[in-house]
């Protein structure tokens, strides 16, 4: 039994290692995938202006990282251009993102993921 478990672990590790280069997304691919991962309930919008992980999924995590990195860079640029705090830009962006979120997609409200009515 231990032998089979060890083989399964090795096999899963090998599959994961092989699939990593295939799974790597760029920002454009992440943006294209965002609607799908939101529709699947894997990703949601937060009041801090960034995406959050609703349900564990490797692709969704990669989409979140790429898009949040791009958002952070844009928020920082906007804050510098307007001589305001990045946190102010993040809060405004979060409010707008939640307002624009489609019905049935997840938003973070009071620390809990809920589907927007």
Secondary structure, DSSP 8 states (H G I E B T S, - for coil): -HHHHHHHHHHHHHHHHHHHHHH---HHHHHHHHHHHHHTTSEEE-TTSSEEESS--HHHHHHHHHHHHHHHHHHHHHHHHHT--HHHHHHHHHHHHHHHS-TTSEEEETTEEEE--
